[in-house]
Each structure stands twice: as C-alpha cells, then as structure tokens.
Amino acid sequence: MLRYTFSLLLIAFLCTISSPTVHAQERRFINFYATTAGKVGHAFVGYVREDNTRRQTIVDGVWGFYPASRVDLAKGFFIGEVPGQIRDDFITQPDYGFRVEVNQQEYERALQIRNRWANATYQLTVQDCVSFVQEVAASLSHKIHLPERAKLDRPHTYIEVLRIINSTGDICPAHADIVQTYDRNAPNYHMYTYLETICDTSKDPCCSEELVFKTMKSAARNTAPFAGSAPVEDCGMIKLPVFGPIVTKLGTSPYSITNYTKMDHELHKGKVVRYIVKVGTEVKVYTVGIGINKNALYAYLNSNSTSVAAVWGLVNYNLKAAVRKELDQSCGDRFSTLFLFDLSGSMRQNGAGTIPKIEQAKNASRTTLASMRRQQQGIANEVAIYGFEGACQNDPTTEIFPFSTDLQAAEASVANLYTGGSTPLANAISAAECKLAARLTQNGKQEGKLILLSDGQGTCGSIRPNGVYHNAPLKTTSSSVTAGQCGGTSAQGIAIKYYTIGFNIAPGSPAERDLQYLSQQSGGKYLNAQNQTQLTRAFRKFNRTYLPKKEPYLSNLSAESNATFQAAVDKFKTEDFQRALASCEQFVGVHPTDCHGVYNLALAYEANDQYPSAITTYQQYLGLCPDAVDSASVQQQILILEEEFRDFINFQGQVLESDLEFLKLHFERIQNGQSVALAMEFRGFLKEKGNYYKTLPQLIGKTKDKFFVRTCQTISTSLDRCANMIRRNPNTWDRDATPILSMTYLNLKDLIASL
C-alpha cells in the first residue's frame, strides 16, 4: 500500500518545477485518494497546481465528503439521507492513490464540483465520499476510463480499480509492443466490464481474495479465454489459439491480473484487467476490457454484452471450478455444532416478554447465525438444527436443518421451528448426541458442540444421578459417545461438549440443575436466560471463537518464554481454557508489556468467565498497543463483556436467593424427621455449594470487599462441615448440624443484602 504524506508530494513537485521546461507552462493535477482506516474507509480528492510566479507548488485543497454529524456507517444503510459537508482531508494518510494531469479549464471545473458538494445531503452508497470522487472523475472521463461504482462497495477498491485500468508506464520492459493508453475518440475504441461471483464466504468460510488469486494464476485458462493449464507468470507471455500472444502482469495490492495484447494479437491494441474484489460476503472478479480494435466488427463484439458474457463467463466457469476444488481440499476441516431446541407446548407461552418464547428463540437464533456468518474468521462453521417434543420415544427429535456450512440457509430455516407436546429431554439428548457423533465420524473429527435450549424439566427419565445437586464429578471432562447407532453409523470415542441454556426457568430449580449437570459433566457451559436479549447474548457467548495472537509482540525473547506463549496458543486450540489461562499468566508475569501476551491473557479470562479481569486486561492491551488493527473490535468486546457481566451479577443474585430458599426448605424438612431420606441430596447441595461460595468473590469481582469475602468464606466452610457430618453419620447429622445451618442461613441473608 501507498504510505506517504503530502509534504513529500510537495517536495516532489518543487523538484519538478525547478527544471526550465516547467516554467513555460503551469501544470495542474487532480489526485484521487483512499484510506482503509475506519469501519469502511474513505475516499477524497486533492487539487494541486504549479505557480511559476512564486516558483512553487500550491495545494489548493484536499477534500472529502462526510455526513455533517457523526453517523454509524454500519447502520447508514437504514438511516437514509442526512445533512452532508465537505471537510479538509489534508492530514489524512492515503493508502491508495491515482493522479491525473489536467488543464486549467478541467481543474476549475473540478473545483466547481467541490463547491456544489459543500452542503449536499449524505446517504451511504447513494451520495457519499465515493460519489463525490466519482463525479470529479467523471468530469475527466474524456481522459480516463471509469469503473462502475455499483460493482465496488469500498472506497479503496474504487480508487485502486480506477488506477489499474488507467495505469501507464513501462509495466513489462521486455515487451515494448504492449499499449496501455487508449484514445477514447479513436475509431473502433471499446470498453466493457463484467462482474461475476466466484465464491461466497457465508457459504464457504475458506473462500478469500487470496485463494481466488492463487487459483487464478495457477492456470492460464482461469484468467484468459482459450488459454491452457500453464501457470501465469509476471510479465510472462501466453499464446492464445487463433487470437495470438498476450503478456500477463500480476498485481498483489490489490490482487489482479492484467492481460496485454501483443502486436500480432488479433485484438491489439488492448488490455483486460481481472481485478479480485470482495463485495459483502462474496468474492468476485471484476473484468474490465479496454482497447482500440482493427475493425468495427471486433469493436462491436468487444462492446456487446452478450459476447462479453459468453467469453468471460467461460473463463470464470473454469476459475470457479478450480476454486471449488481448492475449497473442498483446503476447507474440509469443519467445526460442527448441533442446535437442539425444546419445542414443547410451554414454549408457546410469553414468559418474560410480550411475544411467545419460541418466537424469542427464533429471533435470537437468527441473530446468532447471522453473526457467525459474518465473523467466521476462516473457520468452517457447520451447523445443524433439531427440535424435540412429544412422547417418551427413543428419538423424539425432528430435523429442522441438516448439517451444512450454508449459515444463510440455516438462518432461514429457523422459521420452521414449531411447538408441540411434552419435554422428552433425556431421550432427545441421547438421540441428538448420536446424530452429532455420526456427523463427526463422517468428517473424521472427534469433538463437537451441542447447544441445548430448554424451558422446563424433562418428562421422560432422569438426567442427574441420585445424590447430585447439579455438578458432575470433577474428574469428568467430556461426554463420550461410545456406541451410538445413527443411520447405521457407529460412533466410537466421540467427545461432545454441552452448552446448555435454561430459558425463562427459575434459578436453582430442578430443571436448571439438570441443564447445569449436562454442561458440567461434558466440559461445556451453562447460562440462564430470562428474555430474548439475554438469550441472544447466551448464543453469542456459546458461539464465540477464541482466537489468540499467534506469536509474542516483543522480539528476541528467550526460548522458554516463546515456549510458554505457544503452550497457551495450543491450549486455546483445544479449548482447554483453564490451562491456557495458566500459561498466559506465566508469560505476562515475565513480560507484562508484551501486548500480544496481555491480549491472550484477557482472552483466557473471558473464556473462563472471569469478567472483571477480562475487561481490565483488554483495557490494558489497548493502553499498550493503542494503534492495534483490532482496537475497535476489542473496544466493542469490552462493551459486550460489560453487558454480560451485568446479566451475570443479576443471575448470581437469583442463585443466592434460590440457595436461601433451598436451605430453608430442607432445614424445615429435616426438623420434620426426613433427615435420612434427604441426606444424600442435601449433601450434594452442601458439597457443591461450598466450592461455589469459596470462588464467588473472584467470579463477581468483589475480592477487595472484605465483608463479602469473609462472609463467603464462612458460608463455604460451614457447608463443607455439614457435608462431612452427613458423610460420617447420616442418622444424627441433623442434630449436630442445626446450629451451623442456622448461622449459615443468616450469613446468606447478609450476603444477599450486600450484593
């Protein structure tokens, strides 16, 4: 990319003026610029002229068109017209540039255009910065060739295509007969454009501009009609059957291949620029042909849309087939997720909101799938959608959407979710994990993710073993499917992680404890969502891809430090977030100013649900590397974490209230002589909750609140003592534990009040 300042341009112009030939005629230039800074980039125009009297170069101005007030350009499509204004872009650093020399009349006409735009209305893609640049360029259309704005959605792509199709100079010195400039008024002049999609990142996450360029230059037939399979070389020559030889010039910033005709080519003089551009999620090839043909027939064929589409449609057919082959080979590594929705009759109820829970679930799912489609970051996310309801049969699930990387189609399929009868949760889980395991086996993978949403307790069978409150044994780290028969396929040793959502169910209820158990015993996560907003956040969190920085920011580190950094990266890949956190803390402890290490530490805190630490560490990263390319996305993630943390704090408050009710209920039952019958279930509660209260201050960022920490520790110790009493003597524990439980009840009330 171009990186220069206007001061350097001034020096260059001053040096040019110093020669005697310049003094005879004052020269004028219109400069078209673009920057990639910001969310969508920006295009602007510079006006430069020579003043022979002062013997210097004058910059009359560098201007761009903006909305008069700040507008979130990501939402600009929905805002419509707003007041606009011309602003000074003199200090804006351009990444792309193209200069045109003009006469005085053309220069003044371009200045008048600038004046007309001073108070025009602004509307993204309709009347914006590129539109302003385009009108100035159109005033010079007798001199330069203009690309079509409708086919180029980013400012820098428009400026760079403008430069490419109007490029001049000795591109390939060994081929002196190639021509780059063409008189628009010459007989048999032609110019045509052709745009076609090659692949779509929403359907093929591995689709990219780099992949299309690599494939295009791998065989000449992918970039020129009737060419063979030989690779394309920079300034190399290709002999086309019937037509004759062409010279190919490769461009890498941006990606492009230009075909120049040689003297003995039938269509000489001419060139075709094949420019790779990403528009939305689609990677396209923008083909621009310019030339002066030998006769009117050739000029007609080169200007006729039907013949142009026939010739370049065939070339793009070859290119798309080659890209498809590359995608199948390089993008076969897919990450599979099965969404399992509770479609029981209770999902028809409104719950916490004004619309039925099933509609809230649909809306949250669409938002999630759309976000996954836009932010796949090179990962081939493959999803399937199933629902369950009805009787206690072996497989109560219904396929809503089969496994596919077409997330746009998955998003549309959500409309087919319906509601029915009961909640055969246990049976649905067995069937769903079997289907996911079969798919993973088919893909040659051993790990997958199952996201389960339910709003009530299962009506068939049990989820938790006797004596378990909600936590699985600590030694269990994954749910292994060892003999599931799905469609005749046996899945052996497949590890499935459950990410469960209790939708509009009471914290601490048996239904919630079932879902918590599922996530705990598989190494996944559980979230409680009471409304559509919280449900959307839960889906977003469960589908978050934790991509660490791959190498340290600082150089010349010791081999030991590099090994520690890499160990953390490897643990992120396997989603072993606890060990990733340990390695990150070790690295940052030695290198606290390495911003990549600090970023990975923040990511590890986030993955382990340590919200306050994650937020603080992300802010530390921005302080160390304020100009990082991902600073905007990190700032956005901080806002997301702050939202999630507020939900998390609210949920913990509900958990404490639930624990208080549970403690009160069981204490009353104990006093009524049910101590032995309740002993195992109550012991499970005591044992699991003892560890919960021990870690609660760290979870919610209250480690500096001495009263809160001391109260949590007291409750934790008391619950552990009660659990040990039950273990030693389940027949008399109620008598011995009564004073402890009474004090724990009071401490818990104080803790809730202090939260």
C-alpha positions in Angstrom: 0.0 0.0 0.0 1.0 3.5 -0.5 2.2 5.4 2.6 3.2 8.9 2.1 2.5 12.4 3.3 1.5 15.5 1.4 4.8 17.1 2.5 6.7 14.6 0.4 4.4 15.3 -2.5 5.2 19.0 -2.2 8.9 18.3 -2.3 8.5 16.1 -5.4 6.5 18.9 -7.1 9.1 21.5 -6.1 11.9 19.4 -7.6 9.9 19.1 -10.8 9.3 22.9 -11.0 13.0 23.7 -10.8 13.6 22.5 -14.3 13.4 25.1 -17.1 10.8 23.2 -19.1 8.2 23.5 -16.4 8.4 27.3 -16.2 6.9 27.5 -19.7 3.6 26.1 -18.7 1.9 25.7 -15.3 0.7 22.2 -14.7 -2.3 21.1 -12.7 -3.2 17.7 -11.2 -6.2 16.1 -9.7 -5.3 13.4 -7.1 -7.8 10.7 -6.2 -7.1 9.1 -2.8 -8.5 6.4 -0.4 -7.7 5.3 3.1 -8.7 2.0 4.6 -8.9 3.5 8.1 -12.2 3.3 10.0 -15.0 0.8 9.5 -15.5 1.2 5.8 -12.6 3.5 4.7 -12.9 6.8 2.9 -12.2 8.4 -0.5 -11.1 12.0 -1.1 -9.7 14.4 -3.8 -6.6 16.6 -3.8 -6.2 19.7 -6.0 -2.6 20.6 -6.8 -1.2 23.2 -9.2 2.1 24.9 -10.1 2.7 28.6 -9.6 5.5 29.8 -11.8 5.4 33.3 -10.4 6.2 32.0 -6.9 8.2 29.1 -8.3 6.4 26.6 -6.0 3.6 24.1 -5.9 0.3 25.1 -4.4 -2.1 22.6 -2.8 -5.5 24.3 -3.2 -7.1 21.7 -1.0 -7.6 18.1 -0.2 -11.3 17.4 0.5 -13.7 14.6 1.2 -17.4 14.3 1.6 -18.8 13.4 5.0 -22.1 13.4 7.0 -22.4 16.7 8.8 -23.0 14.9 12.1 -21.4 11.6 13.3 -23.2 8.6 11.8 -22.5 5.0 12.5 -21.7 3.9 8.9 -22.5 0.3 9.7 -26.1 1.5 10.3 -26.0 4.0 7.5 -27.9 1.8 5.1 -31.0 2.2 7.3 -30.8 5.9 8.1 -31.4 7.4 4.7 -30.4 11.0 3.8 -28.7 13.2 6.4 -27.0 16.6 6.1 -23.5 16.4 4.5 -20.5 18.6 4.2 -17.1 18.9 2.6 -14.2 18.5 5.1 -10.5 19.1 4.9 -8.6 15.8 4.4 -5.1 17.4 4.1 -3.6 15.3 7.0 -5.5 12.1 6.2 -2.9 9.4 5.3 -3.9 7.7 2.0 -3.4 4.0 1.4 -4.2 4.2 -2.3 -3.8 7.0 -4.9 -4.1 7.9 -8.6 -3.1 11.2 -10.2 -4.4 12.8 -13.4 -2.8 15.8 -15.1 -5.4 18.3 -16.3 -5.6 21.7 -18.0 -6.8 24.9 -16.4 -10.4 24.6 -17.6 -10.7 21.0 -16.3 -9.1 22.0 -13.0 -11.6 24.8 -12.4 -14.5 22.6 -13.4 -13.3 20.1 -10.7 -13.2 22.9 -8.1 -16.7 23.9 -9.0 -17.9 20.3 -8.3 -16.3 20.5 -4.9 -18.2 23.7 -4.2 -21.5 22.1 -5.3 -21.0 19.3 -2.8 -20.2 21.6 0.1 -23.7 21.3 1.6 -25.2 18.3 -0.3 -27.1 15.6 1.6 -25.3 12.4 2.5 -26.5 8.9 2.0 -24.3 5.8 2.2 -23.7 4.2 -1.2 -26.1 6.7 -2.9 -24.4 10.0 -2.3 -21.3 9.6 -0.2 -17.5 10.1 -0.4 -17.1 7.8 -3.4 -20.0 9.5 -5.2 -18.1 12.8 -4.8 -14.9 11.3 -6.1 -16.8 9.7 -8.9 -18.3 13.0 -10.1 -14.9 14.6 -10.2 -13.5 11.7 -12.1 -16.5 11.7 -14.5 -15.7 15.3 -15.4 -12.4 13.9 -16.8 -14.0 10.9 -18.5 -12.7 12.1 -21.9 -9.2 11.4 -20.5 -9.6 8.4 -18.2 -11.7 5.2 -18.0 -14.1 5.0 -15.1 -15.1 1.8 -13.2 -18.7 1.2 -12.3 -19.5 2.3 -8.7 -22.3 -0.1 -8.3 -20.0 -3.1 -8.5 -17.4 -1.8 -6.0 -18.6 -1.3 -2.4 -15.5 0.0 -0.7 -13.8 3.4 -1.3 -10.3 1.9 -1.7 -11.5 -0.7 -4.2 -13.0 2.1 -6.4 -9.7 4.2 -6.3 -7.5 1.2 -6.9 -9.5 -0.1 -9.9 -9.5 3.5 -11.2 -5.7 3.4 -11.0 -5.3 -0.1 -12.5 -7.5 0.4 -15.6 -5.7 3.8 -16.3 -2.2 2.6 -15.4 0.7 3.8 -17.7 4.4 3.4 -17.9 6.9 0.6 -18.6 5.0 -2.3 -17.0 6.9 -5.1 -18.7 10.0 -3.5 -20.4 10.8 -6.8 -22.3 7.6 -6.3 -24.3 7.8 -2.9 -25.8 4.8 -3.5 -28.1 2.2 -3.6 -25.3 0.0 -0.5 -25.1 -1.6 1.0 -22.0 -3.2 4.3 -23.1 -6.1 4.4 -25.5 -7.7 7.4 -27.2 -11.4 7.3 -26.4 -12.2 9.2 -29.6 -10.3 6.8 -31.8 -12.3 4.7 -34.3 -13.1 1.2 -33.0 -12.5 2.2 -29.4 -14.2 0.0 -26.9 -14.6 -0.5 -23.1 -16.6 -3.2 -21.3 -17.0 -4.5 -17.8 -18.1 -7.9 -16.5 -18.6 -8.8 -12.8 -19.2 -12.4 -11.5 -19.1 -14.0 -8.1 -16.5 -16.8 -7.7 -17.2 -17.9 -4.1 -19.1 -16.7 -1.0 -17.6 -16.6 2.5 -21.0 -17.1 4.1 -21.2 -20.5 2.4 -17.5 -21.3 2.2 -15.6 -19.8 5.1 -12.2 -20.6 3.5 -13.2 -18.5 0.4 -11.0 -15.4 0.2 -9.4 -13.0 -2.2 -6.1 -14.6 -1.6 -7.4 -18.1 -2.5 -9.1 -16.8 -5.7 -5.9 -15.0 -6.8 -3.8 -18.1 -6.1 -6.2 -20.2 -8.1 -6.4 -17.7 -10.9 -2.7 -17.6 -11.5 -2.2 -21.3 -11.2 -3.5 -21.9 -14.7 -3.8 -19.5 -17.7 -7.3 -20.7 -18.6 -8.5 -19.2 -15.3 -7.6 -15.7 -16.5 -7.7 -15.7 -20.3 -10.0 -17.2 -22.9 -8.9 -20.4 -24.6 -5.6 -20.5 -22.6 -4.0 -23.7 -21.3 -3.0 -25.1 -18.0 0.4 -23.4 -17.7 0.8 -21.2 -14.6 0.6 -17.4 -15.1 3.9 -15.5 -14.6 4.6 -11.9 -14.0 5.3 -10.3 -17.4 5.1 -13.8 -18.9 3.8 -14.5 -22.4 0.9 -16.8 -23.3 0.0 -17.8 -26.9 -3.8 -18.0 -27.3 -5.2 -20.2 -30.1 -6.4 -18.2 -33.1 -6.1 -14.8 -31.4 -2.3 -14.7 -30.7 0.0 -13.8 -27.8 -0.7 -11.8 -24.6 1.5 -10.6 -21.8 0.3 -11.1 -18.2 1.1 -8.7 -15.4 0.4 -9.7 -11.8 -0.8 -7.2 -9.2 -0.8 -8.0 -5.5 -2.0 -4.9 -3.8 -4.8 -5.4 -4.6 -4.9 -8.8 -6.3 -5.2 -8.5 -10.1 -4.0 -10.0 -13.4 -3.8 -7.8 -16.5 -3.7 -9.3 -20.0 -2.0 -7.1 -22.6 -2.2 -7.9 -26.3 1.0 -8.1 -28.3 1.5 -6.7 -31.8 0.5 -9.9 -33.6 -2.7 -10.5 -31.5 -5.9 -10.2 -33.4 -7.3 -7.6 -30.9 -4.2 -5.5 -30.5 -4.3 -2.7 -29.1 -5.9 -3.7 -25.9 -5.8 -4.9 -22.3 -8.1 -6.7 -19.9 -7.8 -6.2 -16.1 -9.0 -9.0 -14.0 -9.4 -7.5 -10.5 -10.4 -9.5 -7.4 -12.8 -7.6 -5.2 -14.9 -8.6 -2.1 -18.4 -7.2 -2.1 -20.2 -8.0 1.1 -19.6 -11.7 1.7 -18.9 -12.5 -1.9 -15.5 -12.6 -3.6 -15.9 -11.5 -7.2 -13.8 -11.0 -10.3 -14.3 -7.6 -11.9 -13.2 -7.8 -15.5 -12.5 -4.5 -17.4 -11.6 -4.6 -21.1 -10.2 -1.5 -23.0 -8.8 -1.2 -26.4 -8.8 0.0 -30.0 -9.6 -2.8 -32.4 -8.5 -3.3 -36.0 -12.0 -3.1 -37.4 -15.6 -2.3 -36.5 -16.7 -5.9 -36.1 -14.1 -6.6 -33.4 -15.1 -3.4 -31.7 -18.7 -4.4 -31.8 -18.1 -7.8 -30.3 -15.9 -6.3 -27.6 -18.7 -3.9 -26.7 -21.6 -6.3 -26.9 -22.8 -7.6 -23.5 -23.8 -11.0 -24.9 -20.5 -11.8 -26.4 -18.6 -10.4 -23.4 -20.6 -12.6 -21.1 -20.1 -15.7 -23.3 -16.3 -15.2 -23.4 -15.6 -14.2 -19.8 -18.4 -16.4 -18.4 -16.4 -19.4 -19.8 -13.2 -18.2 -18.2 -15.0 -17.7 -14.9 -16.6 -21.1 -15.2 -13.1 -22.6 -15.2 -12.0 -20.4 -12.4 -15.0 -21.3 -10.2 -14.5 -25.0 -10.8 -10.8 -24.7 -9.8 -11.7 -22.6 -6.7 -14.4 -25.2 -5.7 -11.8 -27.9 -5.9 -9.4 -25.9 -3.7 -12.2 -25.2 -1.2 -13.1 -28.9 -0.9 -9.5 -29.7 -0.3 -8.4 -26.9 2.0 -11.7 -26.3 3.8 -12.5 -29.8 4.7 -11.7 -29.2 8.4 -15.1 -28.3 9.7 -16.2 -27.4 13.2 -19.7 -28.9 13.8 -22.4 -27.6 16.1 -25.8 -29.1 16.7 -28.6 -26.7 18.0 -31.2 -28.6 19.9 -34.4 -26.7 20.7 -37.1 -27.6 23.3 -40.3 -27.3 21.2 -42.7 -28.4 24.0 -46.1 -26.7 24.4 -44.7 -24.4 27.2 -42.6 -22.6 24.5 -45.8 -21.1 23.2 -46.1 -19.1 26.4 -44.9 -15.5 26.5 -42.6 -15.9 29.5 -40.6 -12.8 30.3 -41.7 -10.7 27.3 -44.6 -9.8 25.1 -44.1 -12.5 22.5 -44.0 -16.3 22.8 -40.8 -17.9 23.9 -40.5 -19.8 20.7 -40.5 -16.5 18.7 -37.9 -15.1 21.0 -35.8 -18.2 20.4 -36.2 -17.8 16.7 -35.1 -14.2 16.7 -32.1 -14.9 18.9 -31.1 -17.8 16.7 -31.3 -15.7 13.5 -29.1 -13.0 15.1 -26.6 -15.6 16.2 -26.4 -17.4 12.8 -26.1 -14.0 11.0 -23.2 -13.1 13.4 -21.5 -16.4 12.8 -21.8 -16.0 9.1 -20.2 -12.5 9.1 -17.4 -13.3 11.6 -16.2 -16.8 10.7 -12.6 -15.7 10.5 -11.6 -18.5 8.3 -13.3 -21.2 10.4 -15.7 -23.6 8.6 -18.6 -23.5 11.0 -21.0 -26.2 10.2 -24.4 -26.3 11.9 -27.5 -28.5 12.2 -30.8 -27.6 13.8 -33.1 -30.1 15.6 -36.1 -29.7 17.8 -37.8 -32.1 20.3 -41.2 -32.6 21.8 -43.8 -35.3 22.3 -43.9 -38.7 23.9 -41.1 -40.7 25.5 -39.9 -42.5 22.4 -36.3 -43.4 21.5 -35.8 -40.5 19.1 -38.2 -37.6 19.7 -36.1 -35.2 17.7 -37.1 -33.6 14.4 -34.6 -32.3 11.8 -35.1 -28.6 11.1 -31.9 -28.1 9.1 -29.2 -30.7 8.2 -25.5 -30.2 8.8 -24.2 -27.6 6.4 -21.8 -24.6 6.2 -24.6 -22.6 4.5 -25.4 -20.5 7.5 -27.6 -18.2 5.5 -29.9 -21.2 4.7 -29.7 -22.2 8.3 -30.8 -18.8 9.4 -33.8 -19.0 7.0 -34.7 -22.5 8.3 -35.3 -21.2 11.8 -38.8 -20.1 10.7 -39.7 -23.8 10.6 -39.4 -24.2 14.4 -42.8 -25.1 15.9 -44.2 -26.1 19.3 -45.9 -29.3 20.4 -46.4 -31.6 23.4 -44.2 -32.7 26.4 -40.5 -32.4 27.1 -38.7 -35.8 26.5 -35.3 -34.2 27.4 -33.3 -37.3 28.3 -34.4 -39.2 25.1 -33.7 -36.1 22.9 -30.2 -35.7 24.3 -29.3 -39.4 23.6 -30.6 -39.1 20.0 -29.1 -35.7 19.3 -25.6 -36.6 20.6 -25.8 -39.8 18.5 -26.6 -37.7 15.4 -23.7 -35.3 16.1 -21.3 -38.1 16.8 -22.2 -39.7 13.5 -21.5 -36.5 11.6 -18.2 -36.0 13.4 -17.2 -39.6 12.5 -18.1 -38.8 8.9 -15.9 -35.8 8.9 -13.1 -37.6 10.6 -13.4 -35.4 13.8 -13.6 -36.4 17.4 -15.0 -33.3 19.1 -18.2 -31.3 18.6 -20.6 -28.9 20.3 -24.2 -29.4 21.2 -26.2 -26.3 22.2 -29.3 -27.1 24.1 -32.2 -24.7 24.9 -34.9 -25.8 27.2 -37.6 -24.0 29.3 -38.6 -26.8 31.7 -37.8 -30.1 33.3 -37.7 -33.3 31.3 -40.8 -35.6 31.4 -39.0 -38.8 30.5 -36.3 -40.3 32.6 -33.8 -38.6 34.8 -30.7 -36.5 33.9 -28.8 -36.4 37.2 -27.7 -39.4 39.2 -29.1 -39.8 42.8 -27.4 -37.6 45.3 -26.1 -35.0 42.8 -27.4 -31.4 43.1 -26.1 -30.1 39.8 -22.4 -30.7 39.5 -20.9 -33.7 37.8 -17.8 -35.4 39.4 -14.8 -33.1 38.9 -12.8 -35.9 37.1 -15.3 -35.9 34.3 -14.2 -33.6 31.4 -16.2 -34.8 28.4 -19.3 -36.7 27.4 -18.1 -39.7 25.3 -20.4 -41.4 22.9 -19.2 -44.9 22.6 -21.8 -47.0 20.8 -24.5 -44.7 19.3 -26.3 -46.1 16.3 -27.4 -43.3 14.0 -28.5 -44.1 10.5 -26.4 -47.3 10.6 -23.3 -45.4 11.7 -21.5 -46.4 14.9 -19.6 -43.6 16.7 -16.7 -44.6 18.9 -15.0 -42.4 21.4 -16.6 -39.1 20.2 -16.3 -36.2 22.8 -19.3 -33.9 22.8 -19.5 -30.7 24.9 -22.9 -29.5 26.0 -23.6 -25.8 26.1 -27.0 -25.5 27.8 -29.4 -22.6 28.2 -32.2 -22.5 30.8 -34.7 -20.2 29.1 -37.1 -18.5 31.4 -36.7 -21.1 34.1 -36.2 -20.4 37.8 -32.6 -20.2 39.0 -31.9 -23.2 41.3 -34.9 -25.2 40.1 -34.6 -28.9 39.3 -34.9 -28.1 35.6 -31.9 -25.7 35.8 -29.9 -28.3 37.8 -30.4 -30.8 35.0 -29.0 -28.4 32.4 -26.1 -27.4 34.7 -25.2 -31.1 35.2 -25.2 -31.7 31.4 -22.8 -28.9 30.8 -20.6 -29.6 33.8 -20.1 -33.3 33.0 -19.2 -32.6 29.4 -16.8 -29.7 30.0 -19.2 -27.1 28.5 -21.1 -24.2 30.0 -24.5 -23.3 31.3 -26.3 -19.9 31.1 -29.7 -18.8 32.4 -31.6 -16.5 30.0 -34.8 -14.9 31.1 -35.6 -12.9 27.9 -34.7 -12.6 24.2 -31.9 -10.2 24.9 -30.2 -12.5 27.4 -30.8 -15.4 25.1 -29.1 -13.7 22.2 -26.1 -13.0 24.5 -26.1 -16.6 25.6 -26.0 -17.8 22.0 -23.3 -15.3 21.1 -21.2 -16.4 24.0 -21.5 -20.1 23.2 -20.5 -19.5 19.6 -17.6 -17.2 20.4 -14.4 -18.3 18.7 -11.4 -17.6 20.9 -8.6 -16.8 18.5 -5.4 -15.9 20.4 -2.4 -13.9 19.0 -0.2 -16.5 17.4 3.2 -15.0 18.5 4.6 -12.5 21.0 4.7 -8.8 20.2 8.2 -8.4 21.5 11.2 -10.0 19.6 14.3 -11.7 20.9 12.6 -13.4 23.7 14.1 -16.5 25.4 13.2 -19.9 24.1 11.5 -20.6 27.4 9.2 -17.5 27.0 8.3 -18.4 23.4 7.5 -22.0 24.5 5.2 -20.7 27.3 3.5 -18.4 24.8 3.0 -21.2 22.3 1.7 -23.5 25.0 -1.1 -21.1 25.7 -1.9 -20.8 22.0 -2.1 -24.6 21.7 -4.5 -24.8 24.7 -6.8 -22.3 23.1 -7.0 -24.5 20.0 -8.2 -27.5 22.1 -10.4 -25.2 24.2 -8.5 -26.1 27.4 -9.1 -22.6 28.7 -8.0 -23.3 32.3 -4.6 -24.4 31.2 -4.4 -21.6 28.6 -5.0 -19.1 31.4 -2.2 -20.6 33.5 0.2 -20.3 30.6 -0.9 -16.8 29.8 -0.5 -15.7 33.4 3.0 -17.2 33.5 4.1 -15.4 30.2 2.6 -12.0 31.2 4.2 -12.3 34.6 7.6 -12.3 32.9 6.7 -9.9 30.0 4.0 -7.5 31.3 4.5 -5.1 28.4 4.0 -7.6 25.6 0.7 -6.5 24.3 0.0 -9.8 22.4 0.6 -11.7 25.7 -1.7 -9.3 27.5 -4.4 -9.8 24.8 -4.2 -13.6 25.1 -4.5 -13.3 28.9 -7.6 -11.2 28.5 -9.0 -13.8 26.1 -8.3 -16.5 28.6 -10.0 -14.6 31.4 -13.0 -14.2 29.2 -13.1 -17.8 28.2 -13.1 -18.7 31.9 -15.9 -16.3 32.7 -13.7 -14.0 34.8 -15.4 -10.9 33.5 -13.8 -8.1 35.7 -10.3 -9.5 35.0 -11.1 -9.8 31.3 -12.4 -6.3 31.0 -9.4 -4.8 32.9 -6.9 -6.8 30.9 -8.4 -5.9 27.5 -8.2 -2.2 28.5 -4.5 -2.8 29.5 -4.0 -4.3 26.0 -5.4 -1.1 24.3 -3.1 1.0 26.5 -0.1 -0.9 25.4 -1.0 -1.1 21.7 -3.4 1.8 21.1 -2.9 1.6 17.3 -3.6 -2.1 17.1 -5.6 -3.1 14.0 -8.2 -4.8 16.2 -8.6 -1.9 18.7 -12.1 -1.2 17.5 -13.2 -4.8 17.8 -11.6 -5.1 21.3 -13.4 -1.9 22.4 -16.7 -3.5 21.2 -15.9 -6.7 23.0 -15.3 -4.8 26.2 -18.9 -3.3 25.9 -20.3 -6.8 25.3 -18.5 -8.2 28.3 -19.8 -5.3 30.5 -23.4 -6.2 29.3 -22.8 -9.9 30.0 -21.3 -9.1 33.4 -24.4 -7.2 34.4 -26.5 -10.2 33.5 -24.1 -12.4 35.3 -24.3 -10.4 38.5 -28.1 -10.4 38.3 -28.1 -14.1 37.8 -25.8 -14.7 40.8 -28.2 -12.7 43.0 -31.0 -15.0 41.9 -28.8 -18.0 42.6 -28.3 -16.8 46.2 -32.0 -16.3 46.7 -32.6 -19.8 45.4 -30.0 -21.2 47.7 -31.6 -19.5 50.6 -35.0 -21.0 49.7 -33.4 -24.4 49.2 -31.7 -24.2 52.6 -34.8 -23.1 54.4 -37.0 -25.8 52.7 -34.6 -28.6 53.6 -34.0 -27.4 57.1 -37.7 -27.4 57.7 -38.0 -31.0 56.3 -35.1 -32.1 58.5 -36.9 -30.8 61.6 -39.9 -32.9 60.5 -38.0 -36.1 60.6 -36.9 -36.5 57.0 -33.2 -36.2 57.6 -32.1 -39.6 56.4 -34.2 -39.5 53.2 -32.8 -36.1 52.4 -29.3 -36.7 53.5 -27.7 -37.7 50.1 -29.5 -34.9 48.1 -28.7 -32.3 50.7 -25.1 -33.5 51.0 -24.8 -32.9 47.2 -26.0 -29.4 47.7 -23.7 -28.7 50.6 -20.6 -30.1 48.9 -21.1 -28.3 45.6 -22.1 -25.0 47.1 -19.2 -25.0 49.4 -16.8 -24.6 46.5 -19.2 -22.1 44.8 -19.1 -19.7 47.7 -15.3 -20.1 48.0 -14.9 -18.7 44.4 -17.8 -16.3 44.3 -15.8 -13.1 45.2 -13.4 -13.7 42.3 -16.3 -14.5 39.9 -18.1 -11.2 40.5 -15.1 -9.0 41.1 -15.5 -8.5 44.9 -12.1 -9.7 46.1 -11.4 -6.3 47.7 -14.7 -6.2 49.6 -13.5 -7.7 52.9 -17.0 -8.2 54.4 -18.2 -10.0 51.2 -15.1 -12.2 51.1 -15.2 -13.1 54.8 -18.9 -13.9 54.6 -18.4 -16.1 51.5 -15.6 -18.0 53.2 -17.7 -18.5 56.4 -20.6 -19.9 54.4 -18.3 -22.2 52.4 -16.6 -23.6 55.5 -20.0 -24.1 57.2 -21.4 -26.0 54.2 -18.3 -28.2 54.0 -18.6 -29.0 57.7 -22.2 -30.1 57.2 -21.4 -32.3 54.3 -18.7 -34.1 56.3 -21.2 -34.6 59.2 -23.6 -36.3 56.8 -20.8 -38.5 55.4 -19.8 -39.6 58.9 -23.2 -40.2 60.4 -26.3 -39.7 58.1 -28.6 -40.7 61.0 -27.6 -38.0 63.5 -26.2 -35.2 61.3 -29.3 -33.1 61.6 -28.9 -32.8 65.4 -25.2 -31.8 65.1 -25.7 -29.5 62.1 -28.6 -27.5 63.3 -26.6 -24.6 64.9 -24.3 -24.4 61.8 -27.2 -24.4 59.3 -29.0 -21.7 61.3 -25.9 -19.5 61.2 -25.3 -20.2 57.5 -28.9 -19.1 56.8 -28.3 -15.8 58.5 -25.0 -15.3 56.8 -26.5 -16.0 53.4 -29.2 -13.4 54.0 -26.4 -10.8 54.9 -24.6 -11.8 51.7 -27.6 -11.2 49.5 -28.1 -7.8 51.1 -24.5 -6.8 50.4 -24.6 -7.9 46.8 
